[in-house]
């Protein structure tokens, strides 16, 4: 396996771990986010955590829009 492939695999594994950590152990994920490193696995964790945060934010926004729409429909009845 070439070095770049290994580096990509480490990053991808870290990304998946970071995404999962943020979902189930957010305090630990936040700890990793504070690290300053060039380690591919840790960088993957940081990016995976960030992706989960963005996805959760989008989910919450969609939920709020649905609530507003329901309230708006109730007002027009």
N, C-alpha and C positions, 0 to 999 in steps of 0.2 A: 504494500500500500504506500502510495506517495505521501510525502509530508503534507501537501495541500489537502489531499483527501482525508487524512487523519485529522487535520485541523478543522476541516468542515464537519466531520463526524462529531468531534468534540463539541464544537459550537452547537450543532443541531441537538445533540443529547442535552447540553446545558439549557438550550432554549426550551425544550420540552419539559425539563425539570423545573425551570423558572416559572413557566406557565402553570404547572401543577402546584408548585409551592405557593404561588400567589393565591391560587384558589383555595388551598386547604391549610396553609401555614404562612399567612401573610407577614407575620412578624419576622420569621426567618428569611423570607424572600426580601424583605426590606433591608435586613442586615447585609445580604449579598449585594444589594443595590448600592450600598455605601462604599464598597471596596473599590479601590483604584488599582487596576491590574491589566496586564496584557494577556492574561490567561484566556484562551478561547472558550473553555468550558464556563468559566465565571462570566465572561462577556455574554455568552449564550443565555445564562441564567438571568442576567440583568435585562436582556432584550425580551426574553420570554415573559418575565414579570411585567415589563412595560406593555407588551402586547395584551396580556390578560387584563391589565388595568384599562386599556383603551377599549377592549371588547366589553368589559363590564360597564364602563361608562356609556357605551352605545346601547347596551341592554337597558340600563336605567333610563336613558333618554327616551327610548321607545316605550317603556312602561309609562313614563310621565305623559308622553303624547297621547297614549291610549286613554289615560285617565282624563285628560283635558278634553279629548274628543267625546268621551262618554258624558262628561259634565255638560259639554256644549249641546249634545243631542238632547239631554234632559231639559235644558233651558228652552229648546225649540219645540217641545211637546205641548 
